[in-house]
């Protein structure tokens, strides 16, 4: 299966499931980020974070794992799973 076919199959699966567990059988690896949106009411209006804010949060959490990465002893660890993808 080619990369784009594998990615589409996985995207279709995730779209119908609330799980963000990684696919251990995937040959390509993946990074999945789930952001829980909390709706706040201000003056009777619903306020949601912008897409830009959500993307910045996802990238910050991914790249933040660099603080736990041991460049002298490369490899994955529980604290760097997403960073090392």
mmCIF file of the N, C-alpha and C atoms, coordinates in Angstrom:
data_MODEL
# 
_entry.id   MODEL 
# 
loop_
_atom_site.group_PDB 
_atom_site.id 
_atom_site.type_symbol 
_atom_site.label_atom_id 
_atom_site.label_alt_id 
_atom_site.label_comp_id 
_atom_site.label_asym_id 
_atom_site.label_entity_id 
_atom_site.label_seq_id 
_atom_site.pdbx_PDB_ins_code 
_atom_site.Cartn_x 
_atom_site.Cartn_y 
_atom_site.Cartn_z 
_atom_site.occupancy 
_atom_site.B_iso_or_equiv 
_atom_site.pdbx_formal_charge 
_atom_site.auth_seq_id 
_atom_site.auth_comp_id 
_atom_site.auth_asym_id 
_atom_site.auth_atom_id 
_atom_site.pdbx_PDB_model_num 
ATOM 1   N N  . UNK A 1 1  ? 0.853   -1.176 0.000  1.00 0.00 ? 1  UNK A N  1 
ATOM 2   C CA . UNK A 1 1  ? 0.000   0.000  0.000  1.00 0.00 ? 1  UNK A CA 1 
ATOM 3   C C  . UNK A 1 1  ? 0.899   1.240  0.000  1.00 0.00 ? 1  UNK A C  1 
ATOM 4   N N  . UNK A 1 2  ? 0.590   2.192  -0.846 1.00 0.00 ? 2  UNK A N  1 
ATOM 5   C CA . UNK A 1 2  ? 1.372   3.415  -0.923 1.00 0.00 ? 2  UNK A CA 1 
ATOM 6   C C  . UNK A 1 2  ? 1.024   4.352  0.228  1.00 0.00 ? 2  UNK A C  1 
ATOM 7   N N  . UNK A 1 3  ? 1.924   5.304  0.491  1.00 0.00 ? 3  UNK A N  1 
ATOM 8   C CA . UNK A 1 3  ? 1.771   6.226  1.619  1.00 0.00 ? 3  UNK A CA 1 
ATOM 9   C C  . UNK A 1 3  ? 0.420   6.933  1.606  1.00 0.00 ? 3  UNK A C  1 
ATOM 10  N N  . UNK A 1 4  ? 0.040   7.506  0.466  1.00 0.00 ? 4  UNK A N  1 
ATOM 11  C CA . UNK A 1 4  ? -1.227  8.254  0.432  1.00 0.00 ? 4  UNK A CA 1 
ATOM 12  C C  . UNK A 1 4  ? -2.432  7.353  0.678  1.00 0.00 ? 4  UNK A C  1 
ATOM 13  N N  . UNK A 1 5  ? -2.367  6.101  0.252  1.00 0.00 ? 5  UNK A N  1 
ATOM 14  C CA . UNK A 1 5  ? -3.463  5.161  0.496  1.00 0.00 ? 5  UNK A CA 1 
ATOM 15  C C  . UNK A 1 5  ? -3.546  4.793  1.973  1.00 0.00 ? 5  UNK A C  1 
ATOM 16  N N  . UNK A 1 6  ? -2.388  4.568  2.567  1.00 0.00 ? 6  UNK A N  1 
ATOM 17  C CA . UNK A 1 6  ? -2.337  4.251  3.991  1.00 0.00 ? 6  UNK A CA 1 
ATOM 18  C C  . UNK A 1 6  ? -2.835  5.425  4.827  1.00 0.00 ? 6  UNK A C  1 
ATOM 19  N N  . UNK A 1 7  ? -2.424  6.641  4.467  1.00 0.00 ? 7  UNK A N  1 
ATOM 20  C CA . UNK A 1 7  ? -2.843  7.834  5.202  1.00 0.00 ? 7  UNK A CA 1 
ATOM 21  C C  . UNK A 1 7  ? -4.353  8.035  5.095  1.00 0.00 ? 7  UNK A C  1 
ATOM 22  N N  . UNK A 1 8  ? -4.916  7.832  3.911  1.00 0.00 ? 8  UNK A N  1 
ATOM 23  C CA . UNK A 1 8  ? -6.363  8.013  3.739  1.00 0.00 ? 8  UNK A CA 1 
ATOM 24  C C  . UNK A 1 8  ? -7.142  6.967  4.528  1.00 0.00 ? 8  UNK A C  1 
ATOM 25  N N  . UNK A 1 9  ? -6.661  5.726  4.503  1.00 0.00 ? 9  UNK A N  1 
ATOM 26  C CA . UNK A 1 9  ? -7.322  4.647  5.254  1.00 0.00 ? 9  UNK A CA 1 
ATOM 27  C C  . UNK A 1 9  ? -7.338  4.986  6.749  1.00 0.00 ? 9  UNK A C  1 
ATOM 28  N N  . UNK A 1 10 ? -6.213  5.471  7.255  1.00 0.00 ? 10 UNK A N  1 
ATOM 29  C CA . UNK A 1 10 ? -6.118  5.820  8.674  1.00 0.00 ? 10 UNK A CA 1 
ATOM 30  C C  . UNK A 1 10 ? -6.994  7.025  9.002  1.00 0.00 ? 10 UNK A C  1 
ATOM 31  N N  . UNK A 1 11 ? -7.002  8.022  8.128  1.00 0.00 ? 11 UNK A N  1 
ATOM 32  C CA . UNK A 1 11 ? -7.836  9.210  8.341  1.00 0.00 ? 11 UNK A CA 1 
ATOM 33  C C  . UNK A 1 11 ? -9.314  8.828  8.370  1.00 0.00 ? 11 UNK A C  1 
ATOM 34  N N  . UNK A 1 12 ? -9.719  7.943  7.469  1.00 0.00 ? 12 UNK A N  1 
ATOM 35  C CA . UNK A 1 12 ? -11.114 7.490  7.446  1.00 0.00 ? 12 UNK A CA 1 
ATOM 36  C C  . UNK A 1 12 ? -11.463 6.772  8.747  1.00 0.00 ? 12 UNK A C  1 
ATOM 37  N N  . UNK A 1 13 ? -10.555 5.943  9.232  1.00 0.00 ? 13 UNK A N  1 
ATOM 38  C CA . UNK A 1 13 ? -10.783 5.230  10.489 1.00 0.00 ? 13 UNK A CA 1 
ATOM 39  C C  . UNK A 1 13 ? -10.908 6.205  11.657 1.00 0.00 ? 13 UNK A C  1 
ATOM 40  N N  . UNK A 1 14 ? -9.977  7.140  11.759 1.00 0.00 ? 14 UNK A N  1 
ATOM 41  C CA . UNK A 1 14 ? -9.988  8.092  12.874 1.00 0.00 ? 14 UNK A CA 1 
ATOM 42  C C  . UNK A 1 14 ? -11.206 9.013  12.825 1.00 0.00 ? 14 UNK A C  1 
ATOM 43  N N  . UNK A 1 15 ? -11.690 9.323  11.633 1.00 0.00 ? 15 UNK A N  1 
ATOM 44  C CA . UNK A 1 15 ? -12.855 10.197 11.512 1.00 0.00 ? 15 UNK A CA 1 
ATOM 45  C C  . UNK A 1 15 ? -14.104 9.558  12.114 1.00 0.00 ? 15 UNK A C  1 
ATOM 46  N N  . UNK A 1 16 ? -14.131 8.238  12.157 1.00 0.00 ? 16 UNK A N  1 
ATOM 47  C CA . UNK A 1 16 ? -15.297 7.547  12.697 1.00 0.00 ? 16 UNK A CA 1 
ATOM 48  C C  . UNK A 1 16 ? -15.101 7.011  14.093 1.00 0.00 ? 16 UNK A C  1 
ATOM 49  N N  . UNK A 1 17 ? -13.976 7.320  14.720 1.00 0.00 ? 17 UNK A N  1 
ATOM 50  C CA . UNK A 1 17 ? -13.647 6.784  16.037 1.00 0.00 ? 17 UNK A CA 1 
ATOM 51  C C  . UNK A 1 17 ? -13.117 7.914  16.906 1.00 0.00 ? 17 UNK A C  1 
ATOM 52  N N  . UNK A 1 18 ? -13.444 7.881  18.172 1.00 0.00 ? 18 UNK A N  1 
ATOM 53  C CA . UNK A 1 18 ? -12.967 8.946  19.060 1.00 0.00 ? 18 UNK A CA 1 
ATOM 54  C C  . UNK A 1 18 ? -11.597 8.624  19.660 1.00 0.00 ? 18 UNK A C  1 
ATOM 55  N N  . UNK A 1 19 ? -11.040 7.484  19.318 1.00 0.00 ? 19 UNK A N  1 
ATOM 56  C CA . UNK A 1 19 ? -9.743  7.084  19.857 1.00 0.00 ? 19 UNK A CA 1 
ATOM 57  C C  . UNK A 1 19 ? -8.610  7.796  19.130 1.00 0.00 ? 19 UNK A C  1 
ATOM 58  N N  . UNK A 1 20 ? -7.562  8.122  19.856 1.00 0.00 ? 20 UNK A N  1 
ATOM 59  C CA . UNK A 1 20 ? -6.364  8.678  19.231 1.00 0.00 ? 20 UNK A CA 1 
ATOM 60  C C  . UNK A 1 20 ? -5.170  7.753  19.466 1.00 0.00 ? 20 UNK A C  1 
ATOM 61  N N  . UNK A 1 21 ? -5.472  6.478  19.721 1.00 0.00 ? 21 UNK A N  1 
ATOM 62  C CA . UNK A 1 21 ? -4.391  5.514  19.918 1.00 0.00 ? 21 UNK A CA 1 
ATOM 63  C C  . UNK A 1 21 ? -3.631  5.340  18.601 1.00 0.00 ? 21 UNK A C  1 
ATOM 64  N N  . UNK A 1 22 ? -2.298  5.261  18.685 1.00 0.00 ? 22 UNK A N  1 
ATOM 65  C CA . UNK A 1 22 ? -1.522  5.084  17.458 1.00 0.00 ? 22 UNK A CA 1 
ATOM 66  C C  . UNK A 1 22 ? -1.758  3.713  16.836 1.00 0.00 ? 22 UNK A C  1 
ATOM 67  N N  . UNK A 1 23 ? -1.570  3.632  15.543 1.00 0.00 ? 23 UNK A N  1 
ATOM 68  C CA . UNK A 1 23 ? -1.700  2.383  14.807 1.00 0.00 ? 23 UNK A CA 1 
ATOM 69  C C  . UNK A 1 23 ? -0.353  1.674  14.851 1.00 0.00 ? 23 UNK A C  1 
ATOM 70  N N  . UNK A 1 24 ? -0.233  0.678  15.708 1.00 0.00 ? 24 UNK A N  1 
ATOM 71  C CA . UNK A 1 24 ? 1.039   -0.031 15.876 1.00 0.00 ? 24 UNK A CA 1 
ATOM 72  C C  . UNK A 1 24 ? 1.442   -0.810 14.634 1.00 0.00 ? 24 UNK A C  1 
ATOM 73  N N  . UNK A 1 25 ? 0.497   -1.094 13.747 1.00 0.00 ? 25 UNK A N  1 
ATOM 74  C CA . UNK A 1 25 ? 0.812   -1.834 12.536 1.00 0.00 ? 25 UNK A CA 1 
ATOM 75  C C  . UNK A 1 25 ? 1.176   -0.946 11.362 1.00 0.00 ? 25 UNK A C  1 
ATOM 76  N N  . UNK A 1 26 ? 1.189   0.355  11.575 1.00 0.00 ? 26 UNK A N  1 
ATOM 77  C CA . UNK A 1 26 ? 1.484   1.304  10.500 1.00 0.00 ? 26 UNK A CA 1 
ATOM 78  C C  . UNK A 1 26 ? 2.974   1.315  10.202 1.00 0.00 ? 26 UNK A C  1 
ATOM 79  N N  . UNK A 1 27 ? 3.318   1.172  8.943  1.00 0.00 ? 27 UNK A N  1 
ATOM 80  C CA . UNK A 1 27 ? 4.724   1.173  8.539  1.00 0.00 ? 27 UNK A CA 1 
ATOM 81  C C  . UNK A 1 27 ? 5.332   2.566  8.527  1.00 0.00 ? 27 UNK A C  1 
ATOM 82  N N  . UNK A 1 28 ? 4.501   3.601  8.464  1.00 0.00 ? 28 UNK A N  1 
ATOM 83  C CA . UNK A 1 28 ? 4.990   4.956  8.255  1.00 0.00 ? 28 UNK A CA 1 
ATOM 84  C C  . UNK A 1 28 ? 5.081   5.789  9.523  1.00 0.00 ? 28 UNK A C  1 
ATOM 85  N N  . UNK A 1 29 ? 4.383   5.428  10.570 1.00 0.00 ? 29 UNK A N  1 
ATOM 86  C CA . UNK A 1 29 ? 4.353   6.247  11.778 1.00 0.00 ? 29 UNK A CA 1 
ATOM 87  C C  . UNK A 1 29 ? 3.338   7.357  11.638 1.00 0.00 ? 29 UNK A C  1 
ATOM 88  N N  . UNK A 1 30 ? 3.006   7.963  12.757 1.00 0.00 ? 30 UNK A N  1 
ATOM 89  C CA . UNK A 1 30 ? 2.010   9.024  12.728 1.00 0.00 ? 30 UNK A CA 1 
ATOM 90  C C  . UNK A 1 30 ? 2.111   9.860  13.989 1.00 0.00 ? 30 UNK A C  1 
ATOM 91  N N  . UNK A 1 31 ? 1.674   11.080 13.886 1.00 0.00 ? 31 UNK A N  1 
ATOM 92  C CA . UNK A 1 31 ? 1.518   11.961 15.035 1.00 0.00 ? 31 UNK A CA 1 
ATOM 93  C C  . UNK A 1 31 ? 0.059   12.371 15.088 1.00 0.00 ? 31 UNK A C  1 
ATOM 94  N N  . UNK A 1 32 ? -0.571  12.093 16.208 1.00 0.00 ? 32 UNK A N  1 
ATOM 95  C CA . UNK A 1 32 ? -1.976  12.448 16.381 1.00 0.00 ? 32 UNK A CA 1 
ATOM 96  C C  . UNK A 1 32 ? -2.069  13.380 17.567 1.00 0.00 ? 32 UNK A C  1 
ATOM 97  N N  . UNK A 1 33 ? -2.767  14.479 17.376 1.00 0.00 ? 33 UNK A N  1 
ATOM 98  C CA . UNK A 1 33 ? -2.966  15.426 18.465 1.00 0.00 ? 33 UNK A CA 1 
ATOM 99  C C  . UNK A 1 33 ? -4.453  15.659 18.638 1.00 0.00 ? 33 UNK A C  1 
ATOM 100 N N  . UNK A 1 34 ? -4.917  15.504 19.849 1.00 0.00 ? 34 UNK A N  1 
ATOM 101 C CA . UNK A 1 34 ? -6.322  15.767 20.150 1.00 0.00 ? 34 UNK A CA 1 
ATOM 102 C C  . UNK A 1 34 ? -6.393  16.966 21.069 1.00 0.00 ? 34 UNK A C  1 
ATOM 103 N N  . UNK A 1 35 ? -7.140  17.954 20.654 1.00 0.00 ? 35 UNK A N  1 
ATOM 104 C CA . UNK A 1 35 ? -7.324  19.148 21.455 1.00 0.00 ? 35 UNK A CA 1 
ATOM 105 C C  . UNK A 1 35 ? -8.776  19.200 21.889 1.00 0.00 ? 35 UNK A C  1 
ATOM 106 N N  . UNK A 1 36 ? -8.988  19.141 23.171 1.00 0.00 ? 36 UNK A N  1 
ATOM 107 C CA . UNK A 1 36 ? -10.340 19.261 23.693 1.00 0.00 ? 36 UNK A CA 1 
ATOM 108 C C  . UNK A 1 36 ? -10.718 20.726 23.723 1.00 0.00 ? 36 UNK A C  1 
ATOM 109 N N  . UNK A 1 37 ? -11.809 21.050 23.079 1.00 0.00 ? 37 UNK A N  1 
ATOM 110 C CA . UNK A 1 37 ? -12.266 22.429 23.024 1.00 0.00 ? 37 UNK A CA 1 
ATOM 111 C C  . UNK A 1 37 ? -13.271 22.674 24.138 1.00 0.00 ? 37 UNK A C  1 
ATOM 112 N N  . UNK A 1 38 ? -13.007 23.670 24.913 1.00 0.00 ? 38 UNK A N  1 
ATOM 113 C CA . UNK A 1 38 ? -13.916 24.047 25.972 1.00 0.00 ? 38 UNK A CA 1 
ATOM 114 C C  . UNK A 1 38 ? -14.640 25.314 25.535 1.00 0.00 ? 38 UNK A C  1 
ATOM 115 N N  . UNK A 1 39 ? -15.924 25.229 25.514 1.00 0.00 ? 39 UNK A N  1 
ATOM 116 C CA . UNK A 1 39 ? -16.742 26.369 25.096 1.00 0.00 ? 39 UNK A CA 1 
ATOM 117 C C  . UNK A 1 39 ? -16.968 27.283 26.295 1.00 0.00 ? 39 UNK A C  1 
ATOM 118 N N  . UNK A 1 40 ? -16.710 28.544 26.107 1.00 0.00 ? 40 UNK A N  1 
ATOM 119 C CA . UNK A 1 40 ? -16.962 29.514 27.165 1.00 0.00 ? 40 UNK A CA 1 
ATOM 120 C C  . UNK A 1 40 ? -18.045 30.476 26.693 1.00 0.00 ? 40 UNK A C  1 
ATOM 121 N N  . UNK A 1 41 ? -18.837 30.882 27.619 1.00 0.00 ? 41 UNK A N  1 
ATOM 122 C CA . UNK A 1 41 ? -19.898 31.844 27.304 1.00 0.00 ? 41 UNK A CA 1 
ATOM 123 C C  . UNK A 1 41 ? -19.507 33.212 27.802 1.00 0.00 ? 41 UNK A C  1 
ATOM 124 N N  . UNK A 1 42 ? -19.491 34.165 26.903 1.00 0.00 ? 42 UNK A N  1 
ATOM 125 C CA . UNK A 1 42 ? -19.219 35.546 27.259 1.00 0.00 ? 42 UNK A CA 1 
ATOM 126 C C  . UNK A 1 42 ? -20.339 36.405 26.691 1.00 0.00 ? 42 UNK A C  1 
ATOM 127 N N  . UNK A 1 43 ? -21.053 37.055 27.545 1.00 0.00 ? 43 UNK A N  1 
ATOM 128 C CA . UNK A 1 43 ? -22.181 37.895 27.108 1.00 0.00 ? 43 UNK A CA 1 
ATOM 129 C C  . UNK A 1 43 ? -23.132 37.107 26.217 1.00 0.00 ? 43 UNK A C  1 
ATOM 130 N N  . UNK A 1 44 ? -23.423 35.865 26.610 1.00 0.00 ? 44 UNK A N  1 
ATOM 131 C CA . UNK A 1 44 ? -24.353 34.980 25.898 1.00 0.00 ? 44 UNK A CA 1 
ATOM 132 C C  . UNK A 1 44 ? -23.865 34.584 24.508 1.00 0.00 ? 44 UNK A C  1 
ATOM 133 N N  . UNK A 1 45 ? -22.564 34.673 24.245 1.00 0.00 ? 45 UNK A N  1 
ATOM 134 C CA . UNK A 1 45 ? -22.003 34.232 22.974 1.00 0.00 ? 45 UNK A CA 1 
ATOM 135 C C  . UNK A 1 45 ? -21.013 33.101 23.236 1.00 0.00 ? 45 UNK A C  1 
ATOM 136 N N  . UNK A 1 46 ? -20.960 32.168 22.319 1.00 0.00 ? 46 UNK A N  1 
ATOM 137 C CA . UNK A 1 46 ? -20.040 31.041 22.447 1.00 0.00 ? 46 UNK A CA 1 
ATOM 138 C C  . UNK A 1 46 ? -18.678 31.454 21.902 1.00 0.00 ? 46 UNK A C  1 
ATOM 139 N N  . UNK A 1 47 ? -17.632 31.168 22.665 1.00 0.00 ? 47 UNK A N  1 
ATOM 140 C CA . UNK A 1 47 ? -16.269 31.520 22.266 1.00 0.00 ? 47 UNK A CA 1 
ATOM 141 C C  . UNK A 1 47 ? -15.442 30.242 22.129 1.00 0.00 ? 47 UNK A C  1 
ATOM 142 N N  . UNK A 1 48 ? -14.858 30.015 20.959 1.00 0.00 ? 48 UNK A N  1 
ATOM 143 C CA . UNK A 1 48 ? -14.000 28.859 20.702 1.00 0.00 ? 48 UNK A CA 1 
ATOM 144 C C  . UNK A 1 48 ? -12.610 29.341 20.323 1.00 0.00 ? 48 UNK A C  1 
ATOM 145 N N  . UNK A 1 49 ? -11.581 28.556 20.663 1.00 0.00 ? 49 UNK A N  1 
ATOM 146 C CA . UNK A 1 49 ? -10.246 28.939 20.218 1.00 0.00 ? 49 UNK A CA 1 
ATOM 147 C C  . UNK A 1 49 ? -10.181 28.903 18.686 1.00 0.00 ? 49 UNK A C  1 
ATOM 148 N N  . UNK A 1 50 ? -9.371  29.751 18.113 1.00 0.00 ? 50 UNK A N  1 
ATOM 149 C CA . UNK A 1 50 ? -9.237  29.783 16.653 1.00 0.00 ? 50 UNK A CA 1 
ATOM 150 C C  . UNK A 1 50 ? -8.427  28.575 16.185 1.00 0.00 ? 50 UNK A C  1 
ATOM 151 N N  . UNK A 1 51 ? -8.550  28.272 14.906 1.00 0.00 ? 51 UNK A N  1 
ATOM 152 C CA . UNK A 1 51 ? -7.759  27.190 14.329 1.00 0.00 ? 51 UNK A CA 1 
ATOM 153 C C  . UNK A 1 51 ? -6.274  27.478 14.507 1.00 0.00 ? 51 UNK A C  1 
ATOM 154 N N  . UNK A 1 52 ? -5.888  28.724 14.336 1.00 0.00 ? 52 UNK A N  1 
ATOM 155 C CA . UNK A 1 52 ? -4.490  29.122 14.501 1.00 0.00 ? 52 UNK A CA 1 
ATOM 156 C C  . UNK A 1 52 ? -4.000  28.809 15.921 1.00 0.00 ? 52 UNK A C  1 
ATOM 157 N N  . UNK A 1 53 ? -4.809  29.122 16.918 1.00 0.00 ? 53 UNK A N  1 
ATOM 158 C CA . UNK A 1 53 ? -4.435  28.820 18.306 1.00 0.00 ? 53 UNK A CA 1 
ATOM 159 C C  . UNK A 1 53 ? -4.314  27.313 18.525 1.00 0.00 ? 53 UNK A C  1 
ATOM 160 N N  . UNK A 1 54 ? -5.221  26.536 17.947 1.00 0.00 ? 54 UNK A N  1 
ATOM 161 C CA . UNK A 1 54 ? -5.187  25.075 18.092 1.00 0.00 ? 54 UNK A CA 1 
ATOM 162 C C  . UNK A 1 54 ? -3.919  24.500 17.459 1.00 0.00 ? 54 UNK A C  1 
ATOM 163 N N  . UNK A 1 55 ? -3.561  24.996 16.277 1.00 0.00 ? 55 UNK A N  1 
ATOM 164 C CA . UNK A 1 55 ? -2.356  24.520 15.592 1.00 0.00 ? 55 UNK A CA 1 
ATOM 165 C C  . UNK A 1 55 ? -1.107  24.889 16.396 1.00 0.00 ? 55 UNK A C  1 
ATOM 166 N N  . UNK A 1 56 ? -1.051  26.108 16.900 1.00 0.00 ? 56 UNK A N  1 
ATOM 167 C CA . UNK A 1 56 ? 0.093   26.525 17.725 1.00 0.00 ? 56 UNK A CA 1 
ATOM 168 C C  . UNK A 1 56 ? 0.227   25.644 18.964 1.00 0.00 ? 56 UNK A C  1 
ATOM 169 N N  . UNK A 1 57 ? -0.890  25.279 19.567 1.00 0.00 ? 57 UNK A N  1 
ATOM 170 C CA . UNK A 1 57 ? -0.868  24.401 20.744 1.00 0.00 ? 57 UNK A CA 1 
ATOM 171 C C  . UNK A 1 57 ? -0.318  23.025 20.373 1.00 0.00 ? 57 UNK A C  1 
ATOM 172 N N  . UNK A 1 58 ? -0.795  22.471 19.264 1.00 0.00 ? 58 UNK A N  1 
ATOM 173 C CA . UNK A 1 58 ? -0.338  21.146 18.829 1.00 0.00 ? 58 UNK A CA 1 
ATOM 174 C C  . UNK A 1 58 ? 1.168   21.141 18.552 1.00 0.00 ? 58 UNK A C  1 
ATOM 175 N N  . UNK A 1 59 ? 1.644   22.135 17.821 1.00 0.00 ? 59 UNK A N  1 
ATOM 176 C CA . UNK A 1 59 ? 3.074   22.217 17.494 1.00 0.00 ? 59 UNK A CA 1 
ATOM 177 C C  . UNK A 1 59 ? 3.902   22.432 18.753 1.00 0.00 ? 59 UNK A C  1 
ATOM 178 N N  . UNK A 1 60 ? 3.414   23.267 19.649 1.00 0.00 ? 60 UNK A N  1 
ATOM 179 C CA . UNK A 1 60 ? 4.127   23.511 20.905 1.00 0.00 ? 60 UNK A CA 1 
ATOM 180 C C  . UNK A 1 60 ? 4.267   22.256 21.746 1.00 0.00 ? 60 UNK A C  1 
ATOM 181 N N  . UNK A 1 61 ? 3.210   21.456 21.806 1.00 0.00 ? 61 UNK A N  1 
ATOM 182 C CA . UNK A 1 61 ? 3.273   20.219 22.586 1.00 0.00 ? 61 UNK A CA 1 
ATOM 183 C C  . UNK A 1 61 ? 4.219   19.215 21.927 1.00 0.00 ? 61 UNK A C  1 
ATOM 184 N N  . UNK A 1 62 ? 4.173   19.115 20.593 1.00 0.00 ? 62 UNK A N  1 
ATOM 185 C CA . UNK A 1 62 ? 5.068   18.201 19.882 1.00 0.00 ? 62 UNK A CA 1 
ATOM 186 C C  . UNK A 1 62 ? 6.524   18.624 20.093 1.00 0.00 ? 62 UNK A C  1 
ATOM 187 N N  . UNK A 1 63 ? 6.827   19.872 19.797 1.00 0.00 ? 63 UNK A N  1 
ATOM 188 C CA . UNK A 1 63 ? 8.207   20.326 19.870 1.00 0.00 ? 63 UNK A CA 1 
ATOM 189 C C  . UNK A 1 63 ? 8.700   20.441 21.306 1.00 0.00 ? 63 UNK A C  1 
ATOM 190 N N  . UNK A 1 64 ? 7.786   20.615 22.235 1.00 0.00 ? 64 UNK A N  1 
ATOM 191 C CA . UNK A 1 64 ? 8.160   20.697 23.651 1.00 0.00 ? 64 UNK A CA 1 
ATOM 192 C C  . UNK A 1 64 ? 8.828   19.433 24.160 1.00 0.00 ? 64 UNK A C  1 
ATOM 193 N N  . UNK A 1 65 ? 8.611   18.310 23.471 1.00 0.00 ? 65 UNK A N  1 
ATOM 194 C CA . UNK A 1 65 ? 9.236   17.059 23.879 1.00 0.00 ? 65 UNK A CA 1 
ATOM 195 C C  . UNK A 1 65 ? 10.744  17.064 23.675 1.00 0.00 ? 65 UNK A C  1 
ATOM 196 N N  . UNK A 1 66 ? 11.271  18.046 22.945 1.00 0.00 ? 66 UNK A N  1 
ATOM 197 C CA . UNK A 1 66 ? 12.718  18.132 22.727 1.00 0.00 ? 66 UNK A CA 1 
ATOM 198 C C  . UNK A 1 66 ? 13.462  18.240 24.060 1.00 0.00 ? 66 UNK A C  1 
ATOM 199 N N  . UNK A 1 67 ? 12.815  18.808 25.054 1.00 0.00 ? 67 UNK A N  1 
ATOM 200 C CA . UNK A 1 67 ? 13.443  18.977 26.373 1.00 0.00 ? 67 UNK A CA 1 
ATOM 201 C C  . UNK A 1 67 ? 13.753  17.623 27.021 1.00 0.00 ? 67 UNK A C  1 
ATOM 202 N N  . UNK A 1 68 ? 13.035  16.579 26.612 1.00 0.00 ? 68 UNK A N  1 
ATOM 203 C CA . UNK A 1 68 ? 13.226  15.245 27.189 1.00 0.00 ? 68 UNK A CA 1 
ATOM 204 C C  . UNK A 1 68 ? 14.091  14.344 26.309 1.00 0.00 ? 68 UNK A C  1 
ATOM 205 N N  . UNK A 1 69 ? 14.496  14.835 25.142 1.00 0.00 ? 69 UNK A N  1 
ATOM 206 C CA . UNK A 1 69 ? 15.243  13.993 24.207 1.00 0.00 ? 69 UNK A CA 1 
ATOM 207 C C  . UNK A 1 69 ? 16.722  14.007 24.545 1.00 0.00 ? 69 UNK A C  1 
ATOM 208 N N  . UNK A 1 70 ? 17.313  12.829 24.576 1.00 0.00 ? 70 UNK A N  1 
ATOM 209 C CA . UNK A 1 70 ? 18.741  12.685 24.879 1.00 0.00 ? 70 UNK A CA 1 
ATOM 210 C C  . UNK A 1 70 ? 19.501  12.532 23.563 1.00 0.00 ? 70 UNK A C  1 
ATOM 211 N N  . UNK A 1 71 ? 20.078  13.620 23.076 1.00 0.00 ? 71 UNK A N  1 
ATOM 212 C CA . UNK A 1 71 ? 20.793  13.585 21.804 1.00 0.00 ? 71 UNK A CA 1 
ATOM 213 C C  . UNK A 1 71 ? 22.069  12.742 21.881 1.00 0.00 ? 71 UNK A C  1 
ATOM 214 N N  . UNK A 1 72 ? 22.589  12.505 23.091 1.00 0.00 ? 72 UNK A N  1 
ATOM 215 C CA . UNK A 1 72 ? 23.764  11.650 23.255 1.00 0.00 ? 72 UNK A CA 1 
ATOM 216 C C  . UNK A 1 72 ? 23.390  10.173 23.234 1.00 0.00 ? 72 UNK A C  1 
ATOM 217 N N  . UNK A 1 73 ? 22.115  9.878  23.423 1.00 0.00 ? 73 UNK A N  1 
ATOM 218 C CA . UNK A 1 73 ? 21.617  8.507  23.418 1.00 0.00 ? 73 UNK A CA 1 
ATOM 219 C C  . UNK A 1 73 ? 20.311  8.493  22.620 1.00 0.00 ? 73 UNK A C  1 
ATOM 220 N N  . UNK A 1 74 ? 20.393  8.633  21.285 1.00 0.00 ? 74 UNK A N  1 
ATOM 221 C CA . UNK A 1 74 ? 19.197  8.788  20.462 1.00 0.00 ? 74 UNK A CA 1 
ATOM 222 C C  . UNK A 1 74 ? 18.267  7.576  20.509 1.00 0.00 ? 74 UNK A C  1 
ATOM 223 N N  . UNK A 1 75 ? 16.998  7.860  20.332 1.00 0.00 ? 75 UNK A N  1 
ATOM 224 C CA . UNK A 1 75 ? 15.980  6.815  20.305 1.00 0.00 ? 75 UNK A CA 1 
ATOM 225 C C  . UNK A 1 75 ? 14.693  7.326  20.909 1.00 0.00 ? 75 UNK A C  1 
ATOM 226 N N  . UNK A 1 76 ? 13.680  6.510  20.797 1.00 0.00 ? 76 UNK A N  1 
ATOM 227 C CA . UNK A 1 76 ? 12.383  6.888  21.335 1.00 0.00 ? 76 UNK A CA 1 
ATOM 228 C C  . UNK A 1 76 ? 12.299  6.570  22.818 1.00 0.00 ? 76 UNK A C  1 
ATOM 229 N N  . UNK A 1 77 ? 11.500  7.353  23.496 1.00 0.00 ? 77 UNK A N  1 
ATOM 230 C CA . UNK A 1 77 ? 11.141  7.059  24.879 1.00 0.00 ? 77 UNK A CA 1 
ATOM 231 C C  . UNK A 1 77 ? 9.702   7.505  25.066 1.00 0.00 ? 77 UNK A C  1 
ATOM 232 N N  . UNK A 1 78 ? 9.136   7.168  26.177 1.00 0.00 ? 78 UNK A N  1 
ATOM 233 C CA . UNK A 1 78 ? 7.741   7.527  26.438 1.00 0.00 ? 78 UNK A CA 1 
ATOM 234 C C  . UNK A 1 78 ? 7.527   9.047  26.387 1.00 0.00 ? 78 UNK A C  1 
ATOM 235 N N  . UNK A 1 79 ? 8.534   9.802  26.782 1.00 0.00 ? 79 UNK A N  1 
ATOM 236 C CA . UNK A 1 79 ? 8.413   11.264 26.807 1.00 0.00 ? 79 UNK A CA 1 
ATOM 237 C C  . UNK A 1 79 ? 8.730   11.926 25.467 1.00 0.00 ? 79 UNK A C  1 
ATOM 238 N N  . UNK A 1 80 ? 9.196   11.159 24.498 1.00 0.00 ? 80 UNK A N  1 
ATOM 239 C CA . UNK A 1 80 ? 9.578   11.756 23.220 1.00 0.00 ? 80 UNK A CA 1 
ATOM 240 C C  . UNK A 1 80 ? 8.959   11.031 22.025 1.00 0.00 ? 80 UNK A C  1 
ATOM 241 N N  . UNK A 1 81 ? 7.901   10.280 22.256 1.00 0.00 ? 81 UNK A N  1 
ATOM 242 C CA . UNK A 1 81 ? 7.287   9.513  21.169 1.00 0.00 ? 81 UNK A CA 1 
ATOM 243 C C  . UNK A 1 81 ? 6.907   10.369 19.973 1.00 0.00 ? 81 UNK A C  1 
ATOM 244 N N  . UNK A 1 82 ? 6.282   11.508 20.213 1.00 0.00 ? 82 UNK A N  1 
ATOM 245 C CA . UNK A 1 82 ? 5.830   12.346 19.092 1.00 0.00 ? 82 UNK A CA 1 
ATOM 246 C C  . UNK A 1 82 ? 6.994   13.102 18.467 1.00 0.00 ? 82 UNK A C  1 
ATOM 247 N N  . UNK A 1 83 ? 7.899   13.603 19.286 1.00 0.00 ? 83 UNK A N  1 
ATOM 248 C CA . UNK A 1 83 ? 9.032   14.379 18.777 1.00 0.00 ? 83 UNK A CA 1 
ATOM 249 C C  . UNK A 1 83 ? 9.902   13.549 17.845 1.00 0.00 ? 83 UNK A C  1 
ATOM 250 N N  . UNK A 1 84 ? 10.063  12.272 18.124 1.00 0.00 ? 84 UNK A N  1 
ATOM 251 C CA . UNK A 1 84 ? 10.973  11.441 17.346 1.00 0.00 ? 84 UNK A CA 1 
ATOM 252 C C  . UNK A 1 84 ? 10.317  10.851 16.091 1.00 0.00 ? 84 UNK A C  1 
ATOM 253 N N  . UNK A 1 85 ? 9.068   11.141 15.847 1.00 0.00 ? 85 UNK A N  1 
ATOM 254 C CA . UNK A 1 85 ? 8.408   10.638 14.636 1.00 0.00 ? 85 UNK A CA 1 
ATOM 255 C C  . UNK A 1 85 ? 8.972   11.276 13.408 1.00 0.00 ? 85 UNK A C  1 
# 
